[in-house]
Amino acid sequence: MITGTFNISYIIMRLMSGMISNSRSNGKFGKYGGKYIPETLVPAIEELESGYEKYRGQRSFCEELDYLLRNYAGRPTPLYYAKNLTRYAGGARIMLKREDLLHGGAHKINNTLGQALLAKKMGKKRIIAETGAGQHGVATAIACAVLDLDAEIYMGSKDMSRQKMNVFRMELLGAKVHPVVSGTQTLKDAINDALRDWITNVNNTYYLIGSAVGPHPYPTIVRNFQSVIGREIKNQMTEVYQHLPNAVIACVGGGSNSIGSFHQFISDSKVLLYGVEAGGKGIRSGEHSASLCAGSEGVLHGMKSYLLQDQSGQVLATHSVSAGLDYPAVGPEHAYLKDIKRVRYVACNDDDAVNAFLLLCRYEGIIPALESSHALSHAIRIAKKMDKTGYIVVTLSGRGDKDMDIIMEYTKAKNAPMKKRLMKINHK
Ligand SMILES: *Cc1c(COP(=O)(O)O)cnc(C)c1O
């Protein structure tokens, strides 16, 4: 996904000094979304729009994607009743939607397979993407390998040295990783280079965005590919438990696993929906990534949404213990769902997320991603307040193997409060 603190639309404007266009089909969620892009990108975006409209309902496309999701990625994923954690939380039943069991270890594959297949149908042989921590780059490389497409991933050289394993993974999977040595050598410069690439190679190149963000039609495309999560939750709940969930909870970075979990339930007004943002060191500290809880309306990465920005519109630096939530904006549909109060957005801080992480390890034998641990923490918090006969579904967006280093740091002896928590959990 796109993470970082740089304003794409600003970069494109600077690069191409083109006109801002927000015309044609508007792709709005209330006043949010749209396409804030320069003229030079309009043909590419229009081609994507018509390509998506053409193939989304086409039988062979749906069958091919369905085959890959089932037999390659591992769908449907289980819906697991976390009995031990439920007993610990002492309230409503906590159900885990196990996206962590997918190939690649997270929900990202739902989107990369969908978009890569779309690219292939549209006759684009070359896929580009940018990546920060490398998770989206790896998911893109996987999808391109299996669909025989060329993957080129832009990554800041500083990020590359911090995330050597993901660079190596991408290369093993056949992707070319372009080190970006300009600027701060991180994501914002990688985005810059990826966009420059897309603008010059639109004819044969597809830009594969990693979350429900960016100009229309990306937020809708990504949401639709991720909606399989919520469709399965609904089927599993009604078939096995003859009951809709009382609440669905998911973490929000750019917002793809959450919108994918929520979409099917938007019109079921009795189902409470919670999006959990990264509260970092606390909203008051300013070191967080909670764009919906603490941000304001603005334009970034080709869309209008909530952003973390200062008075003059400069995008602020963000922080989260989980790289996947460390993003200064959020998908536009979430901004709309917040305003109409259909989804409640809350923030969970680093310590509470790590605590929930430790609890799931010890109580259920599942090592969750730190991103997902934010959602888990909120589920534990609200379970107590809900009736024991209720069901809370938590989307476990990914597994936590990637987070071992961070957890080791956190639970070191010098972090006394965390050590104490760990001891308490160990002596349950
Ligand atoms: C990338 C990632 C996220 C955040 O992305 P969304 O688009 O908000 O879903 C969450 N969880 C995991 C495991 C991730 O890898």
The ligand as a Gaussian input file, in Angstrom:
#p B3LYP/6-31G(d) Opt

LIG

0 1
 C       -1.085000      -3.751000       4.823000
 C       -1.771000      -4.328000       6.000000
 C       -2.811000      -3.667000       6.685000
 C       -3.266000      -2.273000       6.351000
 O       -3.829000      -2.112000       5.106000
 P       -5.381000      -1.879000       4.858000
 O       -5.423000      -1.439000       3.456000
 O       -5.874000      -0.837000       5.818000
 O       -6.067000      -3.172000       5.069000
 C       -3.436000      -4.302000       7.736000
 N       -3.053000      -5.542000       8.135000
 C       -2.055000      -6.201000       7.513000
 C       -1.679000      -7.551000       8.010000
 C       -1.387000      -5.629000       6.443000
 O       -0.381000      -6.298000       5.842000

